């Protein structure tokens, strides 16, 4: 029994010494990895410009297919259906710029949302100029 107690304490001492010295208020923290250092002059390395997606200019494909909707790497673009296959509200959507506050009805929810958004923008703009 006496031998077990001694080994148990010795094991705790060995495990705690592997962790390294600690001060009473020190907590273990994780550091970020170092950034890789490139050898040589960094100015001589030329970066390739980013290339955007290919743009289709064929008028037949643009009127019969939904270009850019296909989520798969390979395969054809989605074919457009007749107008009767889509719901009516789709063609009634307002695709123009958002209406100004003066054009909205004061009794509508959209009016009050727009008013709140504009007042927040104005408050944020004024608070940037304040000096403490």
VOZA-177247 format. One record per residue: residue in one letter; x, y, z of N, C-alpha, C, O in turn. Coordinates in steps of 0.2 Angstrom, whole numbers, padded with zeros to 4 digits, always signed. Example, Ala and Ser with C-alpha at 12.3 -4.5 7.8 and 13.67 -1.06 7.14 Angstrom:
<drenvexs>
A+0066-0028+0039+0062-0022+0039+0066-0016+0039+0071-0017+0042 S+0064-0011+0035+0068-0005+0036+0064+0000+0039+0067+0006+0040 
</drenvexs>
This chain:
<drenvexs>
X+0004-0006+0000+0000+0000+0000+0004+0006+0000+0003+0011-0003 X+0010+0006+0004+0014+0012+0004+0017+0013-0002+0018+0019-0004 X+0019+0008-0006+0022+0009-0012+0018+0012-0018+0020+0016-0022 X+0011+0010-0017+0007+0013-0022+0006+0020-0021+0006+0024-0026 X+0005+0023-0016+0004+0030-0014+0010+0034-0017+0009+0039-0019 X+0016+0031-0016+0022+0034-0018+0022+0035-0026+0024+0040-0028 X+0021+0029-0029+0021+0029-0036+0015+0034-0039+0016+0037-0044 X+0010+0034-0036+0004+0039-0038+0006+0046-0038+0005+0050-0042 X+0010+0048-0032+0012+0055-0032+0018+0056-0037+0018+0061-0040 X+0022+0051-0038+0027+0052-0043+0025+0053-0050+0027+0057-0054 X+0019+0049-0051+0016+0049-0058+0013+0056-0059+0014+0059-0065 X+0010+0059-0054+0007+0066-0055+0013+0071-0056+0012+0076-0060 X+0019+0070-0052+0024+0075-0053+0027+0074-0060+0029+0079-0063 X+0028+0068-0063+0030+0067-0069+0026+0070-0074+0028+0074-0079 X+0019+0069-0074+0015+0072-0079+0015+0080-0079+0014+0083-0084 X+0015+0082-0073+0015+0090-0072+0021+0093-0075+0021+0099-0077 X+0027+0089-0074+0033+0092-0077+0033+0092-0084+0037+0096-0087 X+0029+0087-0087+0029+0087-0095+0026+0093-0098+0027+0095-0103 X+0021+0096-0094+0017+0102-0097+0021+0108-0097+0020+0113-0100 X+0026+0108-0093+0030+0114-0093+0029+0119-0087+0024+0117-0083 X+0033+0123-0085+0032+0128-0079+0026+0132-0080+0025+0135-0086 X+0022+0133-0075+0016+0137-0075+0016+0142-0069+0018+0140-0064 X+0014+0148-0070+0013+0153-0065+0006+0152-0063+0002+0149-0066 X+0004+0154-0057-0003+0153-0054-0008+0156-0059-0014+0153-0059 X-0007+0161-0062-0013+0164-0066-0012+0163-0074-0016+0166-0078 X-0007+0159-0076-0006+0157-0083-0011+0152-0085-0012+0147-0082 X-0014+0153-0091-0019+0149-0094-0016+0146-0100-0012+0150-0104 X-0017+0140-0102-0014+0138-0108-0018+0141-0114-0024+0142-0114 X-0014+0143-0119-0016+0147-0125-0014+0144-0131-0009+0140-0131 X-0017+0145-0136-0015+0142-0143-0012+0148-0147-0015+0153-0147 X-0007+0147-0151-0004+0152-0155-0006+0151-0162-0008+0145-0164 X-0005+0156-0166-0007+0155-0173+0000+0152-0177+0005+0153-0174 X-0001+0149-0182+0004+0146-0186+0008+0152-0189+0005+0157-0191 X+0014+0151-0190+0018+0157-0193+0017+0157-0201+0016+0152-0204 X+0017+0163-0204+0016+0163-0211+0022+0161-0214+0028+0162-0212 X+0021+0157-0220+0027+0154-0223+0031+0160-0227+0028+0165-0229 X+0037+0159-0226+0042+0164-0229+0044+0162-0236+0047+0157-0236 X+0043+0166-0241+0046+0165-0247+0053+0167-0248+0055+0173-0246 X+0057+0162-0251+0064+0164-0252+0064+0168-0258+0061+0167-0263 X+0069+0173-0258+0070+0177-0264+0066+0183-0264+0063+0185-0259 X+0066+0187-0269+0062+0193-0269+0055+0192-0271+0053+0189-0275 X+0051+0195-0267+0044+0194-0268+0041+0198-0273+0036+0197-0276 X+0045+0203-0275+0042+0208-0281+0043+0205-0287+0039+0206-0292 X+0048+0200-0288+0049+0197-0294+0043+0191-0296+0043+0189-0302 X+0040+0189-0291+0034+0184-0292+0028+0188-0295+0026+0193-0293 X+0026+0186-0301+0021+0189-0305+0014+0185-0303+0014+0179-0303 X+0009+0189-0301+0003+0185-0300-0002+0185-0306-0002+0190-0310 X-0005+0180-0307-0010+0179-0312-0016+0183-0311-0019+0182-0305 X-0019+0186-0316-0025+0190-0314-0031+0185-0314-0031+0180-0317 X-0036+0187-0310-0041+0182-0309-0046+0182-0315-0047+0187-0319 X-0048+0176-0317-0052+0176-0323-0059+0174-0321-0060+0170-0318 X-0063+0178-0324-0071+0177-0323-0074+0172-0327-0070+0169-0331 X-0080+0170-0326-0083+0165-0330-0084+0167-0337-0084+0173-0339 X-0085+0162-0341-0086+0164-0349-0093+0167-0349-0098+0164-0347 X-0093+0172-0354-0100+0175-0355-0102+0172-0362-0099+0173-0367 X-0109+0170-0361-0112+0168-0367-0115+0174-0371-0118+0178-0368 X-0114+0174-0378-0116+0180-0382-0121+0177-0387-0123+0181-0391 X-0123+0171-0387-0127+0168-0392-0134+0170-0390-0137+0168-0385 X-0138+0174-0395-0145+0176-0393-0150+0170-0393-0155+0171-0389 X-0149+0165-0396-0153+0159-0396-0153+0156-0389-0158+0154-0386 X-0147+0155-0387-0146+0151-0380-0148+0156-0375-0151+0154-0370 X-0147+0162-0375-0150+0167-0370-0157+0167-0369-0160+0169-0364 X-0161+0166-0375-0168+0167-0375-0171+0160-0373-0177+0160-0371 X-0168+0154-0374-0171+0148-0372-0168+0144-0366-0171+0140-0364 X-0162+0147-0363-0159+0143-0358-0158+0149-0352-0157+0154-0354 X-0158+0146-0346-0156+0151-0340-0149+0150-0339-0146+0145-0336 X-0145+0155-0342-0137+0154-0341-0135+0156-0334-0137+0160-0331 X-0130+0151-0332-0127+0152-0326-0131+0149-0320-0129+0150-0314 X-0136+0146-0321-0140+0143-0316-0138+0136-0314-0139+0133-0309 X-0135+0132-0319-0133+0125-0318-0127+0125-0312-0122+0129-0313 X-0129+0121-0307-0124+0121-0301-0119+0116-0302-0114+0116-0298 X-0119+0112-0307-0114+0106-0308-0109+0109-0313-0110+0113-0317 X-0103+0106-0312-0097+0108-0316-0098+0106-0324-0096+0109-0328 X-0101+0100-0325-0103+0098-0332-0110+0097-0333-0114+0097-0328 X-0112+0097-0339-0119+0097-0340-0122+0103-0344-0118+0108-0344 X-0128+0103-0346-0131+0108-0350-0134+0113-0345-0135+0112-0340 X-0135+0119-0348-0139+0124-0344-0146+0122-0344-0149+0118-0348 X-0150+0125-0339-0157+0124-0338-0161+0127-0343-0160+0133-0345 X-0165+0123-0346-0170+0125-0352-0176+0129-0349-0179+0126-0344 X-0177+0135-0352-0183+0139-0349-0190+0135-0352-0190+0133-0357 X-0195+0135-0347-0201+0133-0349-0206+0138-0352-0204+0144-0352 X-0212+0136-0354-0217+0141-0356-0219+0146-0350-0218+0144-0344 X-0221+0152-0351-0223+0156-0346-0229+0153-0342-0230+0155-0336 X-0233+0149-0345-0239+0146-0341-0236+0141-0336-0240+0139-0331 X-0230+0139-0336-0227+0134-0331-0225+0138-0325-0224+0134-0320 X-0224+0144-0325-0222+0148-0319-0228+0152-0316-0233+0153-0319 X-0227+0153-0309-0233+0156-0306-0234+0164-0308-0229+0167-0311 X-0240+0166-0307-0241+0173-0310-0237+0179-0306-0235+0183-0309 X-0236+0178-0299-0232+0183-0295-0225+0184-0298-0222+0189-0297 X-0222+0179-0301-0216+0179-0304-0215+0185-0309-0210+0188-0309 X-0220+0186-0313-0220+0191-0318-0222+0198-0315-0222+0203-0319 X-0225+0198-0309-0228+0204-0306-0222+0207-0302-0223+0213-0299 X-0217+0204-0301-0211+0207-0296-0208+0213-0299-0207+0214-0305 X-0207+0218-0294-0204+0224-0296-0196+0223-0296-0193+0222-0291 X-0193+0223-0302-0186+0222-0303-0182+0229-0303-0176+0229-0304 X-0186+0234-0303-0182+0241-0304-0179+0243-0297-0179+0239-0292 X-0177+0249-0297-0174+0251-0291-0179+0252-0285-0185+0253-0287 X-0177+0252-0279-0182+0252-0273-0185+0259-0273-0182+0264-0275 X-0191+0259-0271-0195+0266-0271-0193+0270-0266-0190+0268-0260 X-0193+0277-0267-0191+0282-0262-0196+0282-0257-0202+0280-0258 X-0195+0285-0251-0199+0286-0246-0205+0290-0247-0211+0288-0245 X-0204+0295-0252-0210+0299-0254-0215+0295-0258-0221+0297-0258 X-0213+0290-0261-0217+0286-0266-0221+0281-0262-0226+0279-0265 X-0219+0279-0256-0223+0274-0252-0229+0277-0248-0229+0283-0247 X-0233+0272-0247-0239+0274-0243-0237+0274-0236-0235+0269-0233 X-0239+0279-0232-0237+0279-0225-0241+0274-0220-0239+0273-0215 X-0246+0271-0223-0249+0266-0219-0246+0259-0221-0249+0254-0218 X-0241+0258-0225-0239+0252-0227-0233+0250-0222-0229+0254-0219 X-0231+0244-0222-0226+0241-0218-0219+0243-0221-0214+0245-0218 X-0219+0243-0228-0213+0245-0232-0211+0252-0230-0205+0253-0230 X-0216+0256-0230-0214+0263-0228-0210+0264-0221-0205+0267-0221 X-0213+0260-0216-0210+0261-0210-0203+0258-0209-0198+0260-0206 X-0202+0252-0213-0196+0249-0213-0190+0253-0217-0185+0254-0215 X-0193+0256-0222-0188+0261-0226-0186+0267-0222-0181+0269-0222 X-0191+0270-0218-0190+0275-0214-0185+0274-0208-0180+0278-0207 X-0186+0268-0205-0181+0265-0200-0174+0264-0203-0169+0266-0200 X-0174+0262-0209-0167+0260-0212-0164+0267-0213-0158+0268-0212 X-0167+0272-0216-0164+0278-0217-0162+0282-0211-0157+0285-0211 X-0166+0281-0206-0164+0285-0200-0158+0281-0196-0154+0285-0193 X-0157+0275-0197-0151+0271-0195-0145+0274-0199-0140+0275-0196 X-0146+0274-0205-0140+0276-0209-0138+0283-0207-0132+0285-0207 X-0143+0288-0206-0141+0295-0204-0138+0295-0197-0133+0299-0196 X-0140+0291-0193-0137+0291-0186-0130+0288-0186-0126+0291-0183 X-0129+0283-0190-0122+0280-0191-0118+0285-0194-0112+0286-0192 X-0120+0289-0199-0116+0294-0203-0114+0300-0198-0108+0302-0198 X-0119+0302-0194-0117+0307-0189-0113+0305-0183-0108+0308-0181 X-0113+0298-0181-0109+0296-0176-0102+0295-0178-0098+0294-0174 X-0101+0294-0184-0094+0294-0187-0090+0300-0186-0084+0300-0185 X-0094+0306-0186-0090+0312-0186-0089+0315-0179-0086+0319-0178 X-0093+0311-0174-0092+0314-0167-0085+0312-0164-0082+0307-0166 X-0082+0316-0160-0076+0315-0157-0077+0314-0150-0081+0318-0147 X-0074+0309-0147-0075+0308-0140-0070+0312-0136-0070+0312-0130 
</drenvexs>
